[in-house]
Amino acid sequence: MFQVRRRPVAEGAKGKAAGLAFQGRVGHHRFVPPRATIPHVLPYQGSKRLLAPAIAHYLRAAGRVERLYEPFCGSAAVTLHAAHHGLAQRYVLGDSLSAVVGLWRLVAESPDTVVEHYAGLHADQGPGGVGQFEVARERFNRDRDPRDFLWLCARCVKNAVRFGANGHFNQSADRRRSGTQPRRMADQIRAAGRLLRGRTEFRAGSWLDTLADAGPRDVAYLDPPYFGTSTGGDPRYHQGLDPAQLVEGLRALGRRGVRVVLSYDGRTGDRVYGDALPAELGLVRLEVDAGRSAQATLLGRSDRTVESLYVSQALHAAARGG
Ligand SMILES: C[S@@+](CC[C@H](N)C(=O)[O-])C[C@H]1O[C@@H](n2cnc3c(N)ncnc32)[C@H](O)[C@@H]1O
């Protein structure tokens, strides 16, 4: 069960203690666990699969959504969840990593080629799977085939994509596991393809380009990389996003009347990621308790992951029935 609580948006971008204090609960929501029915194709660190039901609560409240935009889509967890529940008429998937967008396009338009490529690599990986991993990694860094990207995500350490300064995928193979079984992967790919086909547009590029035609009848779900997870020598994502650019983009979306749900900072145990966004954006800050973090579980700790959702006032009011 998720708990959603409202927090006041801090004055300025510093997230002072007073600005972070709880203001009271706006409600407890029971969400159906997503795993059983929503297809899961791309294992991706930072996936919002567990949070998707909480995010969908605000999409449902939006009523008739013409297009749901997910311009930082990664594993497309929110779009797949929304499409499964019919929460928008159309969907727009974007990411600046073109292999991600290429993968979703293939899943929707030619799922068999993705299924066959995955099964071929899986059958051929040999003891430990390392040989095929390195072949696929080298080929991906040369040709950027989205099907190799799926294989690398499924087979790399902790499913954690890493890119070097030269833009090359440089994560190693996980020698302890062999990746999702091909039959299961085939089912997931075909089910995701059915959800996306005929109702989804695919746009490789920067988030504001993906959102260029979004308007008041649309909703954008934004999950930018946390500043800090995408910078430094071995970044988790191939590209980062400066907080100032994010704020400027959110201002522009607000002026166009685009309703947004934004995952931004969060905390695990006592560790807080990111600063609060400025109050002038008119977004309501909520906290979603997503349970024990995968990292904490791996380390045998019991920290809980609490993520912030910033929600347009109109969506927040509608979700409360106002
Ligand atoms: C936190 S992950 C999104 C995870 C996603 N919500 C999921 O459920 O898997 C952030 C994504 O943003 C992409 N990205 C980074 N900078 C971007 C930019 N400026 N415009 C669009 N996408 C960007 C990364 O490639 C990465 O896939």
The ligand as an SDF file (V2000), in Angstrom:
LIG
                    3D

 27 29  0  0  0  0  0  0  0  0999 V2000
   14.9030    8.5710  -14.2280 C   0  0  0  0  0  0  0  0  0  0  0  0
   15.0520    7.9360  -15.8700 S   0  0  0  0  0  0  0  0  0  0  0  0
   13.3560    7.6740  -16.3050 C   0  0  0  0  0  0  0  0  0  0  0  0
   12.8520    6.3470  -15.8000 C   0  0  0  0  0  0  0  0  0  0  0  0
   11.4350    6.0560  -16.2420 C   0  0  0  0  0  0  0  0  0  0  0  0
   10.4520    6.8830  -15.6080 N   0  0  0  0  0  0  0  0  0  0  0  0
   11.0900    4.5950  -15.9800 C   0  0  0  0  0  0  0  0  0  0  0  0
   10.0290    4.2890  -15.4090 O   0  0  0  0  0  0  0  0  0  0  0  0
   11.9130    3.7400  -16.3640 O   0  0  0  0  0  0  0  0  0  0  0  0
   15.4540    9.3790  -16.7900 C   0  0  0  0  0  0  0  0  0  0  0  0
   15.4860    9.2180  -18.3130 C   0  0  0  0  0  0  0  0  0  0  0  0
   15.6520   10.5250  -18.8920 O   0  0  0  0  0  0  0  0  0  0  0  0
   16.4880   10.4400  -20.0320 C   0  0  0  0  0  0  0  0  0  0  0  0
   17.0270   11.8050  -20.2260 N   0  0  0  0  0  0  0  0  0  0  0  0
   18.0900   12.3980  -19.6260 C   0  0  0  0  0  0  0  0  0  0  0  0
   18.1690   13.6970  -20.0010 N   0  0  0  0  0  0  0  0  0  0  0  0
   17.1400   13.9240  -20.8630 C   0  0  0  0  0  0  0  0  0  0  0  0
   16.6770   15.0740  -21.5810 C   0  0  0  0  0  0  0  0  0  0  0  0
   17.3000   16.2450  -21.4940 N   0  0  0  0  0  0  0  0  0  0  0  0
   15.5740   14.9530  -22.3560 N   0  0  0  0  0  0  0  0  0  0  0  0
   14.9320   13.7570  -22.4580 C   0  0  0  0  0  0  0  0  0  0  0  0
   15.3310   12.6260  -21.8000 N   0  0  0  0  0  0  0  0  0  0  0  0
   16.4090   12.7200  -21.0160 C   0  0  0  0  0  0  0  0  0  0  0  0
   17.4840    9.3420  -19.6850 C   0  0  0  0  0  0  0  0  0  0  0  0
   17.9890    8.7370  -20.8610 O   0  0  0  0  0  0  0  0  0  0  0  0
   16.6220    8.3690  -18.8460 C   0  0  0  0  0  0  0  0  0  0  0  0
   16.0760    7.3500  -19.6660 O   0  0  0  0  0  0  0  0  0  0  0  0
  1  2  1  0
  2  3  1  0
  2 10  1  0
  3  4  1  0
  4  5  1  0
  5  6  1  0
  5  7  1  0
  7  8  2  0
  7  9  1  0
 10 11  1  0
 11 12  1  0
 11 26  1  0
 12 13  1  0
 13 14  1  0
 13 24  1  0
 14 15  1  0
 14 23  1  0
 15 16  2  0
 16 17  1  0
 17 18  1  0
 17 23  2  0
 18 19  1  0
 18 20  2  0
 20 21  1  0
 21 22  2  0
 22 23  1  0
 24 25  1  0
 24 26  1  0
 26 27  1  0
M  CHG  2   2   1   9  -1
M  END
$$$$
